Amino acid sequence: MKPRATNAWVLALVGLMGGGALALLVASCATIMHGTTQQVSISSTPSSAKVLVDRVPTGDTPVICKLSRNSSHVVRLELDGYVPYEMTISKKVSGWVWGNLVFGGLIGLAVDAVSGGLYQLSPEQVQAEMKKQGVAGRPGGDELFVAVVLEPDPTWKPVGALQVVPRP
């Protein structure tokens, strides 16, 4: 005569399988909740600046870039006639790390750390104010404003010249 599986044994097996599946799902809580990538909006004034993320061209402003949460990124904007704009988007620990510690333990924490789900990129939006190349400033009153350039623009017109004044 063959031994028959009892209902208690079947229920225990199903419970273990279900609990194991639930543990795997919850183990990487941050990865499940917000993924391993993050969308970052990049815009500029004026628009149409060339966007490079980690030295890779990704389009012209305005643009939304999908970036890996696993590392920080260097964003550079370039536009003819303007000074290049550069900034770093940093990774910071996400609040979901607490969910991992409570529900996923060290396994969930390790999964999220390796996948990048443990992190959040900051800032989530980049708004660059592009500055024209050249000299910027506003002299006022009796102030003297002197600008030195290596290559003067041929369209500039001279408005005066410096002269040596002998001291009394």
Phi and psi in radians as a Rosetta constraint file:
Dihedral C 1 N 2 CA 2 C 2 CIRCULARHARMONIC -1.463 0.35
Dihedral N 2 CA 2 C 2 N 3 CIRCULARHARMONIC 2.457 0.35
Dihedral C 2 N 3 CA 3 C 3 CIRCULARHARMONIC -1.270 0.35
Dihedral N 3 CA 3 C 3 N 4 CIRCULARHARMONIC 2.416 0.35
Dihedral C 3 N 4 CA 4 C 4 CIRCULARHARMONIC -1.782 0.35
Dihedral N 4 CA 4 C 4 N 5 CIRCULARHARMONIC 2.517 0.35
Dihedral C 4 N 5 CA 5 C 5 CIRCULARHARMONIC -1.216 0.35
Dihedral N 5 CA 5 C 5 N 6 CIRCULARHARMONIC 2.349 0.35
Dihedral C 5 N 6 CA 6 C 6 CIRCULARHARMONIC -1.565 0.35
Dihedral N 6 CA 6 C 6 N 7 CIRCULARHARMONIC 2.793 0.35
Dihedral C 6 N 7 CA 7 C 7 CIRCULARHARMONIC -1.047 0.35
Dihedral N 7 CA 7 C 7 N 8 CIRCULARHARMONIC -0.640 0.35
Dihedral C 7 N 8 CA 8 C 8 CIRCULARHARMONIC -1.124 0.35
Dihedral N 8 CA 8 C 8 N 9 CIRCULARHARMONIC -0.696 0.35
Dihedral C 8 N 9 CA 9 C 9 CIRCULARHARMONIC -1.170 0.35
Dihedral N 9 CA 9 C 9 N 10 CIRCULARHARMONIC -0.734 0.35
Dihedral C 9 N 10 CA 10 C 10 CIRCULARHARMONIC -1.123 0.35
Dihedral N 10 CA 10 C 10 N 11 CIRCULARHARMONIC -0.771 0.35
Dihedral C 10 N 11 CA 11 C 11 CIRCULARHARMONIC -1.104 0.35
Dihedral N 11 CA 11 C 11 N 12 CIRCULARHARMONIC -0.685 0.35
Dihedral C 11 N 12 CA 12 C 12 CIRCULARHARMONIC -1.132 0.35
Dihedral N 12 CA 12 C 12 N 13 CIRCULARHARMONIC -0.725 0.35
Dihedral C 12 N 13 CA 13 C 13 CIRCULARHARMONIC -1.132 0.35
Dihedral N 13 CA 13 C 13 N 14 CIRCULARHARMONIC -0.775 0.35
Dihedral C 13 N 14 CA 14 C 14 CIRCULARHARMONIC -1.118 0.35
Dihedral N 14 CA 14 C 14 N 15 CIRCULARHARMONIC -0.714 0.35
Dihedral C 14 N 15 CA 15 C 15 CIRCULARHARMONIC -1.097 0.35
Dihedral N 15 CA 15 C 15 N 16 CIRCULARHARMONIC -0.738 0.35
Dihedral C 15 N 16 CA 16 C 16 CIRCULARHARMONIC -1.127 0.35
Dihedral N 16 CA 16 C 16 N 17 CIRCULARHARMONIC -0.748 0.35
Dihedral C 16 N 17 CA 17 C 17 CIRCULARHARMONIC -1.147 0.35
Dihedral N 17 CA 17 C 17 N 18 CIRCULARHARMONIC -0.764 0.35
Dihedral C 17 N 18 CA 18 C 18 CIRCULARHARMONIC -1.145 0.35
Dihedral N 18 CA 18 C 18 N 19 CIRCULARHARMONIC -0.720 0.35
Dihedral C 18 N 19 CA 19 C 19 CIRCULARHARMONIC -1.150 0.35
Dihedral N 19 CA 19 C 19 N 20 CIRCULARHARMONIC -0.668 0.35
Dihedral C 19 N 20 CA 20 C 20 CIRCULARHARMONIC -1.135 0.35
Dihedral N 20 CA 20 C 20 N 21 CIRCULARHARMONIC -0.732 0.35
Dihedral C 20 N 21 CA 21 C 21 CIRCULARHARMONIC -1.117 0.35
Dihedral N 21 CA 21 C 21 N 22 CIRCULARHARMONIC -0.740 0.35
Dihedral C 21 N 22 CA 22 C 22 CIRCULARHARMONIC -1.113 0.35
Dihedral N 22 CA 22 C 22 N 23 CIRCULARHARMONIC -0.702 0.35
Dihedral C 22 N 23 CA 23 C 23 CIRCULARHARMONIC -1.102 0.35
Dihedral N 23 CA 23 C 23 N 24 CIRCULARHARMONIC -0.697 0.35
Dihedral C 23 N 24 CA 24 C 24 CIRCULARHARMONIC -1.156 0.35
Dihedral N 24 CA 24 C 24 N 25 CIRCULARHARMONIC -0.678 0.35
Dihedral C 24 N 25 CA 25 C 25 CIRCULARHARMONIC -1.152 0.35
Dihedral N 25 CA 25 C 25 N 26 CIRCULARHARMONIC -0.735 0.35
Dihedral C 25 N 26 CA 26 C 26 CIRCULARHARMONIC -1.434 0.35
Dihedral N 26 CA 26 C 26 N 27 CIRCULARHARMONIC -0.375 0.35
Dihedral C 26 N 27 CA 27 C 27 CIRCULARHARMONIC -0.998 0.35
Dihedral N 27 CA 27 C 27 N 28 CIRCULARHARMONIC -0.656 0.35
Dihedral C 27 N 28 CA 28 C 28 CIRCULARHARMONIC -1.953 0.35
Dihedral N 28 CA 28 C 28 N 29 CIRCULARHARMONIC 1.086 0.35
Dihedral C 28 N 29 CA 29 C 29 CIRCULARHARMONIC -0.966 0.35
Dihedral N 29 CA 29 C 29 N 30 CIRCULARHARMONIC -0.859 0.35
Dihedral C 29 N 30 CA 30 C 30 CIRCULARHARMONIC -1.171 0.35
Dihedral N 30 CA 30 C 30 N 31 CIRCULARHARMONIC -0.682 0.35
Dihedral C 30 N 31 CA 31 C 31 CIRCULARHARMONIC -1.075 0.35
Dihedral N 31 CA 31 C 31 N 32 CIRCULARHARMONIC -0.709 0.35
Dihedral C 31 N 32 CA 32 C 32 CIRCULARHARMONIC -1.236 0.35
Dihedral N 32 CA 32 C 32 N 33 CIRCULARHARMONIC -0.709 0.35
Dihedral C 32 N 33 CA 33 C 33 CIRCULARHARMONIC -1.278 0.35
Dihedral N 33 CA 33 C 33 N 34 CIRCULARHARMONIC -0.720 0.35
Dihedral C 33 N 34 CA 34 C 34 CIRCULARHARMONIC -2.379 0.35
Dihedral N 34 CA 34 C 34 N 35 CIRCULARHARMONIC 0.199 0.35
Dihedral C 34 N 35 CA 35 C 35 CIRCULARHARMONIC 1.329 0.35
Dihedral N 35 CA 35 C 35 N 36 CIRCULARHARMONIC -3.109 0.35
Dihedral C 35 N 36 CA 36 C 36 CIRCULARHARMONIC -1.743 0.35
Dihedral N 36 CA 36 C 36 N 37 CIRCULARHARMONIC -0.078 0.35
Dihedral C 36 N 37 CA 37 C 37 CIRCULARHARMONIC -2.174 0.35
Dihedral N 37 CA 37 C 37 N 38 CIRCULARHARMONIC 2.851 0.35
Dihedral C 37 N 38 CA 38 C 38 CIRCULARHARMONIC -2.465 0.35
Dihedral N 38 CA 38 C 38 N 39 CIRCULARHARMONIC 2.446 0.35
Dihedral C 38 N 39 CA 39 C 39 CIRCULARHARMONIC -1.493 0.35
Dihedral N 39 CA 39 C 39 N 40 CIRCULARHARMONIC 2.288 0.35
Dihedral C 39 N 40 CA 40 C 40 CIRCULARHARMONIC -2.158 0.35
Dihedral N 40 CA 40 C 40 N 41 CIRCULARHARMONIC 2.209 0.35
Dihedral C 40 N 41 CA 41 C 41 CIRCULARHARMONIC -1.523 0.35
Dihedral N 41 CA 41 C 41 N 42 CIRCULARHARMONIC 2.268 0.35
Dihedral C 41 N 42 CA 42 C 42 CIRCULARHARMONIC -2.202 0.35
Dihedral N 42 CA 42 C 42 N 43 CIRCULARHARMONIC 2.146 0.35
Dihedral C 42 N 43 CA 43 C 43 CIRCULARHARMONIC -2.395 0.35
Dihedral N 43 CA 43 C 43 N 44 CIRCULARHARMONIC 2.891 0.35
Dihedral C 43 N 44 CA 44 C 44 CIRCULARHARMONIC -2.591 0.35
Dihedral N 44 CA 44 C 44 N 45 CIRCULARHARMONIC 2.759 0.35
Dihedral C 44 N 45 CA 45 C 45 CIRCULARHARMONIC -2.129 0.35
Dihedral N 45 CA 45 C 45 N 46 CIRCULARHARMONIC 2.027 0.35
Dihedral C 45 N 46 CA 46 C 46 CIRCULARHARMONIC -1.243 0.35
Dihedral N 46 CA 46 C 46 N 47 CIRCULARHARMONIC 2.865 0.35
Dihedral C 46 N 47 CA 47 C 47 CIRCULARHARMONIC -1.411 0.35
Dihedral N 47 CA 47 C 47 N 48 CIRCULARHARMONIC -3.105 0.35
Dihedral C 47 N 48 CA 48 C 48 CIRCULARHARMONIC 1.307 0.35
Dihedral N 48 CA 48 C 48 N 49 CIRCULARHARMONIC 0.347 0.35
Dihedral C 48 N 49 CA 49 C 49 CIRCULARHARMONIC -1.314 0.35
Dihedral N 49 CA 49 C 49 N 50 CIRCULARHARMONIC 2.491 0.35
Dihedral C 49 N 50 CA 50 C 50 CIRCULARHARMONIC -1.279 0.35
Dihedral N 50 CA 50 C 50 N 51 CIRCULARHARMONIC 2.249 0.35
Dihedral C 50 N 51 CA 51 C 51 CIRCULARHARMONIC -1.845 0.35
Dihedral N 51 CA 51 C 51 N 52 CIRCULARHARMONIC 2.232 0.35
Dihedral C 51 N 52 CA 52 C 52 CIRCULARHARMONIC -2.108 0.35
Dihedral N 52 CA 52 C 52 N 53 CIRCULARHARMONIC 2.235 0.35
Dihedral C 52 N 53 CA 53 C 53 CIRCULARHARMONIC -2.004 0.35
Dihedral N 53 CA 53 C 53 N 54 CIRCULARHARMONIC 2.079 0.35
Dihedral C 53 N 54 CA 54 C 54 CIRCULARHARMONIC 0.954 0.35
Dihedral N 54 CA 54 C 54 N 55 CIRCULARHARMONIC 0.726 0.35
Dihedral C 54 N 55 CA 55 C 55 CIRCULARHARMONIC 1.221 0.35
Dihedral N 55 CA 55 C 55 N 56 CIRCULARHARMONIC 0.187 0.35
Dihedral C 55 N 56 CA 56 C 56 CIRCULARHARMONIC -1.892 0.35
Dihedral N 56 CA 56 C 56 N 57 CIRCULARHARMONIC 2.158 0.35
Dihedral C 56 N 57 CA 57 C 57 CIRCULARHARMONIC -1.079 0.35
Dihedral N 57 CA 57 C 57 N 58 CIRCULARHARMONIC 2.314 0.35
Dihedral C 57 N 58 CA 58 C 58 CIRCULARHARMONIC -2.192 0.35
Dihedral N 58 CA 58 C 58 N 59 CIRCULARHARMONIC 0.109 0.35
Dihedral C 58 N 59 CA 59 C 59 CIRCULARHARMONIC 2.255 0.35
Dihedral N 59 CA 59 C 59 N 60 CIRCULARHARMONIC -2.961 0.35
Dihedral C 59 N 60 CA 60 C 60 CIRCULARHARMONIC -2.019 0.35
Dihedral N 60 CA 60 C 60 N 61 CIRCULARHARMONIC 2.609 0.35
Dihedral C 60 N 61 CA 61 C 61 CIRCULARHARMONIC -1.221 0.35
Dihedral N 61 CA 61 C 61 N 62 CIRCULARHARMONIC 2.534 0.35
Dihedral C 61 N 62 CA 62 C 62 CIRCULARHARMONIC -1.358 0.35
Dihedral N 62 CA 62 C 62 N 63 CIRCULARHARMONIC 2.535 0.35
Dihedral C 62 N 63 CA 63 C 63 CIRCULARHARMONIC -2.586 0.35
Dihedral N 63 CA 63 C 63 N 64 CIRCULARHARMONIC 2.626 0.35
Dihedral C 63 N 64 CA 64 C 64 CIRCULARHARMONIC -1.962 0.35
Dihedral N 64 CA 64 C 64 N 65 CIRCULARHARMONIC 2.120 0.35
Dihedral C 64 N 65 CA 65 C 65 CIRCULARHARMONIC -1.847 0.35
Dihedral N 65 CA 65 C 65 N 66 CIRCULARHARMONIC 2.434 0.35
Dihedral C 65 N 66 CA 66 C 66 CIRCULARHARMONIC -1.713 0.35
Dihedral N 66 CA 66 C 66 N 67 CIRCULARHARMONIC 1.887 0.35
Dihedral C 66 N 67 CA 67 C 67 CIRCULARHARMONIC -1.958 0.35
Dihedral N 67 CA 67 C 67 N 68 CIRCULARHARMONIC 2.570 0.35
Dihedral C 67 N 68 CA 68 C 68 CIRCULARHARMONIC -1.189 0.35
Dihedral N 68 CA 68 C 68 N 69 CIRCULARHARMONIC 2.349 0.35
Dihedral C 68 N 69 CA 69 C 69 CIRCULARHARMONIC -1.330 0.35
Dihedral N 69 CA 69 C 69 N 70 CIRCULARHARMONIC -0.202 0.35
Dihedral C 69 N 70 CA 70 C 70 CIRCULARHARMONIC -1.330 0.35
Dihedral N 70 CA 70 C 70 N 71 CIRCULARHARMONIC -0.200 0.35
Dihedral C 70 N 71 CA 71 C 71 CIRCULARHARMONIC -2.633 0.35
Dihedral N 71 CA 71 C 71 N 72 CIRCULARHARMONIC 2.858 0.35
Dihedral C 71 N 72 CA 72 C 72 CIRCULARHARMONIC -1.352 0.35
Dihedral N 72 CA 72 C 72 N 73 CIRCULARHARMONIC 2.778 0.35
Dihedral C 72 N 73 CA 73 C 73 CIRCULARHARMONIC -2.340 0.35
Dihedral N 73 CA 73 C 73 N 74 CIRCULARHARMONIC 2.505 0.35
Dihedral C 73 N 74 CA 74 C 74 CIRCULARHARMONIC -1.746 0.35
Dihedral N 74 CA 74 C 74 N 75 CIRCULARHARMONIC 2.141 0.35
Dihedral C 74 N 75 CA 75 C 75 CIRCULARHARMONIC -1.851 0.35
Dihedral N 75 CA 75 C 75 N 76 CIRCULARHARMONIC 2.276 0.35
Dihedral C 75 N 76 CA 76 C 76 CIRCULARHARMONIC -2.257 0.35
Dihedral N 76 CA 76 C 76 N 77 CIRCULARHARMONIC 2.306 0.35
Dihedral C 76 N 77 CA 77 C 77 CIRCULARHARMONIC -1.998 0.35
Dihedral N 77 CA 77 C 77 N 78 CIRCULARHARMONIC 2.346 0.35
Dihedral C 77 N 78 CA 78 C 78 CIRCULARHARMONIC -2.270 0.35
Dihedral N 78 CA 78 C 78 N 79 CIRCULARHARMONIC 2.389 0.35
Dihedral C 78 N 79 CA 79 C 79 CIRCULARHARMONIC -2.607 0.35
Dihedral N 79 CA 79 C 79 N 80 CIRCULARHARMONIC 2.267 0.35
Dihedral C 79 N 80 CA 80 C 80 CIRCULARHARMONIC -0.945 0.35
Dihedral N 80 CA 80 C 80 N 81 CIRCULARHARMONIC 2.324 0.35
Dihedral C 80 N 81 CA 81 C 81 CIRCULARHARMONIC 1.501 0.35
Dihedral N 81 CA 81 C 81 N 82 CIRCULARHARMONIC 0.013 0.35
Dihedral C 81 N 82 CA 82 C 82 CIRCULARHARMONIC -2.212 0.35
Dihedral N 82 CA 82 C 82 N 83 CIRCULARHARMONIC 2.642 0.35
Dihedral C 82 N 83 CA 83 C 83 CIRCULARHARMONIC -1.217 0.35
Dihedral N 83 CA 83 C 83 N 84 CIRCULARHARMONIC 2.305 0.35
Dihedral C 83 N 84 CA 84 C 84 CIRCULARHARMONIC -1.032 0.35
Dihedral N 84 CA 84 C 84 N 85 CIRCULARHARMONIC 2.504 0.35
Dihedral C 84 N 85 CA 85 C 85 CIRCULARHARMONIC -1.913 0.35
Dihedral N 85 CA 85 C 85 N 86 CIRCULARHARMONIC 2.308 0.35
Dihedral C 85 N 86 CA 86 C 86 CIRCULARHARMONIC -2.418 0.35
Dihedral N 86 CA 86 C 86 N 87 CIRCULARHARMONIC 2.424 0.35
Dihedral C 86 N 87 CA 87 C 87 CIRCULARHARMONIC -2.675 0.35
Dihedral N 87 CA 87 C 87 N 88 CIRCULARHARMONIC 2.870 0.35
Dihedral C 87 N 88 CA 88 C 88 CIRCULARHARMONIC -1.939 0.35
Dihedral N 88 CA 88 C 88 N 89 CIRCULARHARMONIC 2.301 0.35
Dihedral C 88 N 89 CA 89 C 89 CIRCULARHARMONIC -1.674 0.35
Dihedral N 89 CA 89 C 89 N 90 CIRCULARHARMONIC 2.078 0.35
Dihedral C 89 N 90 CA 90 C 90 CIRCULARHARMONIC -1.719 0.35
Dihedral N 90 CA 90 C 90 N 91 CIRCULARHARMONIC 2.632 0.35
Dihedral C 90 N 91 CA 91 C 91 CIRCULARHARMONIC -1.630 0.35
Dihedral N 91 CA 91 C 91 N 92 CIRCULARHARMONIC 2.410 0.35
Dihedral C 91 N 92 CA 92 C 92 CIRCULARHARMONIC -2.312 0.35
Dihedral N 92 CA 92 C 92 N 93 CIRCULARHARMONIC 2.699 0.35
Dihedral C 92 N 93 CA 93 C 93 CIRCULARHARMONIC -1.157 0.35
Dihedral N 93 CA 93 C 93 N 94 CIRCULARHARMONIC 2.279 0.35
Dihedral C 93 N 94 CA 94 C 94 CIRCULARHARMONIC -1.374 0.35
Dihedral N 94 CA 94 C 94 N 95 CIRCULARHARMONIC 2.720 0.35
Dihedral C 94 N 95 CA 95 C 95 CIRCULARHARMONIC -1.149 0.35
Dihedral N 95 CA 95 C 95 N 96 CIRCULARHARMONIC -0.299 0.35
Dihedral C 95 N 96 CA 96 C 96 CIRCULARHARMONIC -1.206 0.35
Dihedral N 96 CA 96 C 96 N 97 CIRCULARHARMONIC -0.171 0.35
Dihedral C 96 N 97 CA 97 C 97 CIRCULARHARMONIC -1.035 0.35
Dihedral N 97 CA 97 C 97 N 98 CIRCULARHARMONIC -0.582 0.35
Dihedral C 97 N 98 CA 98 C 98 CIRCULARHARMONIC -1.179 0.35
Dihedral N 98 CA 98 C 98 N 99 CIRCULARHARMONIC -0.614 0.35
Dihedral C 98 N 99 CA 99 C 99 CIRCULARHARMONIC -1.098 0.35
Dihedral N 99 CA 99 C 99 N 100 CIRCULARHARMONIC -0.657 0.35
Dihedral C 99 N 100 CA 100 C 100 CIRCULARHARMONIC -1.123 0.35
Dihedral N 100 CA 100 C 100 N 101 CIRCULARHARMONIC -0.776 0.35
Dihedral C 100 N 101 CA 101 C 101 CIRCULARHARMONIC -1.120 0.35
Dihedral N 101 CA 101 C 101 N 102 CIRCULARHARMONIC -0.658 0.35
Dihedral C 101 N 102 CA 102 C 102 CIRCULARHARMONIC -1.337 0.35
Dihedral N 102 CA 102 C 102 N 103 CIRCULARHARMONIC -0.844 0.35
Dihedral C 102 N 103 CA 103 C 103 CIRCULARHARMONIC -1.767 0.35
Dihedral N 103 CA 103 C 103 N 104 CIRCULARHARMONIC -0.600 0.35
Dihedral C 103 N 104 CA 104 C 104 CIRCULARHARMONIC -1.787 0.35
Dihedral N 104 CA 104 C 104 N 105 CIRCULARHARMONIC -0.261 0.35
Dihedral C 104 N 105 CA 105 C 105 CIRCULARHARMONIC 1.141 0.35
Dihedral N 105 CA 105 C 105 N 106 CIRCULARHARMONIC -2.735 0.35
Dihedral C 105 N 106 CA 106 C 106 CIRCULARHARMONIC -1.195 0.35
Dihedral N 106 CA 106 C 106 N 107 CIRCULARHARMONIC -0.531 0.35
Dihedral C 106 N 107 CA 107 C 107 CIRCULARHARMONIC -1.121 0.35
Dihedral N 107 CA 107 C 107 N 108 CIRCULARHARMONIC -0.836 0.35
Dihedral C 107 N 108 CA 108 C 108 CIRCULARHARMONIC -1.093 0.35
Dihedral N 108 CA 108 C 108 N 109 CIRCULARHARMONIC -0.692 0.35
Dihedral C 108 N 109 CA 109 C 109 CIRCULARHARMONIC -1.109 0.35
Dihedral N 109 CA 109 C 109 N 110 CIRCULARHARMONIC -0.744 0.35
Dihedral C 109 N 110 CA 110 C 110 CIRCULARHARMONIC -1.150 0.35
Dihedral N 110 CA 110 C 110 N 111 CIRCULARHARMONIC -0.747 0.35
Dihedral C 110 N 111 CA 111 C 111 CIRCULARHARMONIC -1.054 0.35
Dihedral N 111 CA 111 C 111 N 112 CIRCULARHARMONIC -0.814 0.35
Dihedral C 111 N 112 CA 112 C 112 CIRCULARHARMONIC -1.190 0.35
Dihedral N 112 CA 112 C 112 N 113 CIRCULARHARMONIC -0.611 0.35
Dihedral C 112 N 113 CA 113 C 113 CIRCULARHARMONIC -1.155 0.35
Dihedral N 113 CA 113 C 113 N 114 CIRCULARHARMONIC -0.728 0.35
Dihedral C 113 N 114 CA 114 C 114 CIRCULARHARMONIC -1.253 0.35
Dihedral N 114 CA 114 C 114 N 115 CIRCULARHARMONIC -0.708 0.35
Dihedral C 114 N 115 CA 115 C 115 CIRCULARHARMONIC -1.384 0.35
Dihedral N 115 CA 115 C 115 N 116 CIRCULARHARMONIC -0.356 0.35
Dihedral C 115 N 116 CA 116 C 116 CIRCULARHARMONIC 1.691 0.35
Dihedral N 116 CA 116 C 116 N 117 CIRCULARHARMONIC -0.137 0.35
Dihedral C 116 N 117 CA 117 C 117 CIRCULARHARMONIC -1.122 0.35
Dihedral N 117 CA 117 C 117 N 118 CIRCULARHARMONIC -0.275 0.35
Dihedral C 117 N 118 CA 118 C 118 CIRCULARHARMONIC -1.279 0.35
Dihedral N 118 CA 118 C 118 N 119 CIRCULARHARMONIC -0.281 0.35
Dihedral C 118 N 119 CA 119 C 119 CIRCULARHARMONIC -1.944 0.35
Dihedral N 119 CA 119 C 119 N 120 CIRCULARHARMONIC 2.806 0.35
Dihedral C 119 N 120 CA 120 C 120 CIRCULARHARMONIC -2.293 0.35
Dihedral N 120 CA 120 C 120 N 121 CIRCULARHARMONIC 2.414 0.35
Dihedral C 120 N 121 CA 121 C 121 CIRCULARHARMONIC -1.528 0.35
Dihedral N 121 CA 121 C 121 N 122 CIRCULARHARMONIC 2.490 0.35
Dihedral C 121 N 122 CA 122 C 122 CIRCULARHARMONIC -2.487 0.35
Dihedral N 122 CA 122 C 122 N 123 CIRCULARHARMONIC 2.312 0.35
Dihedral C 122 N 123 CA 123 C 123 CIRCULARHARMONIC -1.394 0.35
Dihedral N 123 CA 123 C 123 N 124 CIRCULARHARMONIC 2.824 0.35
Dihedral C 123 N 124 CA 124 C 124 CIRCULARHARMONIC -1.478 0.35
Dihedral N 124 CA 124 C 124 N 125 CIRCULARHARMONIC -0.298 0.35
Dihedral C 124 N 125 CA 125 C 125 CIRCULARHARMONIC -2.322 0.35
Dihedral N 125 CA 125 C 125 N 126 CIRCULARHARMONIC 2.415 0.35
Dihedral C 125 N 126 CA 126 C 126 CIRCULARHARMONIC -2.065 0.35
Dihedral N 126 CA 126 C 126 N 127 CIRCULARHARMONIC 2.173 0.35
Dihedral C 126 N 127 CA 127 C 127 CIRCULARHARMONIC -2.141 0.35
Dihedral N 127 CA 127 C 127 N 128 CIRCULARHARMONIC 1.857 0.35
Dihedral C 127 N 128 CA 128 C 128 CIRCULARHARMONIC -1.690 0.35
Dihedral N 128 CA 128 C 128 N 129 CIRCULARHARMONIC 2.307 0.35
Dihedral C 128 N 129 CA 129 C 129 CIRCULARHARMONIC -1.742 0.35
Dihedral N 129 CA 129 C 129 N 130 CIRCULARHARMONIC 1.740 0.35
Dihedral C 129 N 130 CA 130 C 130 CIRCULARHARMONIC -1.264 0.35
Dihedral N 130 CA 130 C 130 N 131 CIRCULARHARMONIC 2.368 0.35
Dihedral C 130 N 131 CA 131 C 131 CIRCULARHARMONIC -1.863 0.35
Dihedral N 131 CA 131 C 131 N 132 CIRCULARHARMONIC 2.378 0.35
Dihedral C 131 N 132 CA 132 C 132 CIRCULARHARMONIC -1.090 0.35
Dihedral N 132 CA 132 C 132 N 133 CIRCULARHARMONIC 2.533 0.35
Dihedral C 132 N 133 CA 133 C 133 CIRCULARHARMONIC -1.256 0.35
Dihedral N 133 CA 133 C 133 N 134 CIRCULARHARMONIC 2.582 0.35
Dihedral C 133 N 134 CA 134 C 134 CIRCULARHARMONIC 2.100 0.35
Dihedral N 134 CA 134 C 134 N 135 CIRCULARHARMONIC -2.776 0.35
Dihedral C 134 N 135 CA 135 C 135 CIRCULARHARMONIC -1.772 0.35
Dihedral N 135 CA 135 C 135 N 136 CIRCULARHARMONIC 2.375 0.35
Dihedral C 135 N 136 CA 136 C 136 CIRCULARHARMONIC -2.142 0.35
Dihedral N 136 CA 136 C 136 N 137 CIRCULARHARMONIC 2.376 0.35
Dihedral C 136 N 137 CA 137 C 137 CIRCULARHARMONIC 2.935 0.35
Dihedral N 137 CA 137 C 137 N 138 CIRCULARHARMONIC 2.808 0.35
Dihedral C 137 N 138 CA 138 C 138 CIRCULARHARMONIC -2.315 0.35
Dihedral N 138 CA 138 C 138 N 139 CIRCULARHARMONIC 1.741 0.35
Dihedral C 138 N 139 CA 139 C 139 CIRCULARHARMONIC -1.268 0.35
Dihedral N 139 CA 139 C 139 N 140 CIRCULARHARMONIC 2.618 0.35
Dihedral C 139 N 140 CA 140 C 140 CIRCULARHARMONIC -2.566 0.35
Dihedral N 140 CA 140 C 140 N 141 CIRCULARHARMONIC 2.690 0.35
Dihedral C 140 N 141 CA 141 C 141 CIRCULARHARMONIC 1.137 0.35
Dihedral N 141 CA 141 C 141 N 142 CIRCULARHARMONIC -2.304 0.35
Dihedral C 141 N 142 CA 142 C 142 CIRCULARHARMONIC -1.670 0.35
Dihedral N 142 CA 142 C 142 N 143 CIRCULARHARMONIC 0.285 0.35
Dihedral C 142 N 143 CA 143 C 143 CIRCULARHARMONIC -1.370 0.35
Dihedral N 143 CA 143 C 143 N 144 CIRCULARHARMONIC 2.622 0.35
Dihedral C 143 N 144 CA 144 C 144 CIRCULARHARMONIC -1.891 0.35
Dihedral N 144 CA 144 C 144 N 145 CIRCULARHARMONIC 2.257 0.35
Dihedral C 144 N 145 CA 145 C 145 CIRCULARHARMONIC -2.017 0.35
Dihedral N 145 CA 145 C 145 N 146 CIRCULARHARMONIC 2.038 0.35
Dihedral C 145 N 146 CA 146 C 146 CIRCULARHARMONIC -2.025 0.35
Dihedral N 146 CA 146 C 146 N 147 CIRCULARHARMONIC 2.243 0.35
Dihedral C 146 N 147 CA 147 C 147 CIRCULARHARMONIC -2.034 0.35
Dihedral N 147 CA 147 C 147 N 148 CIRCULARHARMONIC 2.338 0.35
Dihedral C 147 N 148 CA 148 C 148 CIRCULARHARMONIC -1.979 0.35
Dihedral N 148 CA 148 C 148 N 149 CIRCULARHARMONIC 2.211 0.35
Dihedral C 148 N 149 CA 149 C 149 CIRCULARHARMONIC -2.213 0.35
Dihedral N 149 CA 149 C 149 N 150 CIRCULARHARMONIC 2.592 0.35
Dihedral C 149 N 150 CA 150 C 150 CIRCULARHARMONIC -1.426 0.35
Dihedral N 150 CA 150 C 150 N 151 CIRCULARHARMONIC -0.620 0.35
Dihedral C 150 N 151 CA 151 C 151 CIRCULARHARMONIC -2.241 0.35
Dihedral N 151 CA 151 C 151 N 152 CIRCULARHARMONIC 1.700 0.35
Dihedral C 151 N 152 CA 152 C 152 CIRCULARHARMONIC -1.206 0.35
Dihedral N 152 CA 152 C 152 N 153 CIRCULARHARMONIC 2.563 0.35
Dihedral C 152 N 153 CA 153 C 153 CIRCULARHARMONIC -1.247 0.35
Dihedral N 153 CA 153 C 153 N 154 CIRCULARHARMONIC 2.229 0.35
Dihedral C 153 N 154 CA 154 C 154 CIRCULARHARMONIC -1.110 0.35
Dihedral N 154 CA 154 C 154 N 155 CIRCULARHARMONIC -0.273 0.35
Dihedral C 154 N 155 CA 155 C 155 CIRCULARHARMONIC -1.480 0.35
Dihedral N 155 CA 155 C 155 N 156 CIRCULARHARMONIC -0.151 0.35
Dihedral C 155 N 156 CA 156 C 156 CIRCULARHARMONIC -1.194 0.35
Dihedral N 156 CA 156 C 156 N 157 CIRCULARHARMONIC 2.520 0.35
Dihedral C 156 N 157 CA 157 C 157 CIRCULARHARMONIC -1.939 0.35
Dihedral N 157 CA 157 C 157 N 158 CIRCULARHARMONIC 2.339 0.35
Dihedral C 157 N 158 CA 158 C 158 CIRCULARHARMONIC -1.208 0.35
Dihedral N 158 CA 158 C 158 N 159 CIRCULARHARMONIC 2.425 0.35
Dihedral C 158 N 159 CA 159 C 159 CIRCULARHARMONIC -1.992 0.35
Dihedral N 159 CA 159 C 159 N 160 CIRCULARHARMONIC -0.077 0.35
Dihedral C 159 N 160 CA 160 C 160 CIRCULARHARMONIC 3.091 0.35
Dihedral N 160 CA 160 C 160 N 161 CIRCULARHARMONIC 3.047 0.35
Dihedral C 160 N 161 CA 161 C 161 CIRCULARHARMONIC -2.482 0.35
Dihedral N 161 CA 161 C 161 N 162 CIRCULARHARMONIC 2.587 0.35
Dihedral C 161 N 162 CA 162 C 162 CIRCULARHARMONIC -1.418 0.35
Dihedral N 162 CA 162 C 162 N 163 CIRCULARHARMONIC 2.467 0.35
Dihedral C 162 N 163 CA 163 C 163 CIRCULARHARMONIC -2.219 0.35
Dihedral N 163 CA 163 C 163 N 164 CIRCULARHARMONIC 2.592 0.35
Dihedral C 163 N 164 CA 164 C 164 CIRCULARHARMONIC -1.398 0.35
Dihedral N 164 CA 164 C 164 N 165 CIRCULARHARMONIC 2.209 0.35
Dihedral C 164 N 165 CA 165 C 165 CIRCULARHARMONIC -1.903 0.35
Dihedral N 165 CA 165 C 165 N 166 CIRCULARHARMONIC 2.114 0.35
Dihedral C 165 N 166 CA 166 C 166 CIRCULARHARMONIC -1.162 0.35
Dihedral N 166 CA 166 C 166 N 167 CIRCULARHARMONIC 2.510 0.35
Dihedral C 166 N 167 CA 167 C 167 CIRCULARHARMONIC -1.405 0.35
Dihedral N 167 CA 167 C 167 N 168 CIRCULARHARMONIC 2.483 0.35
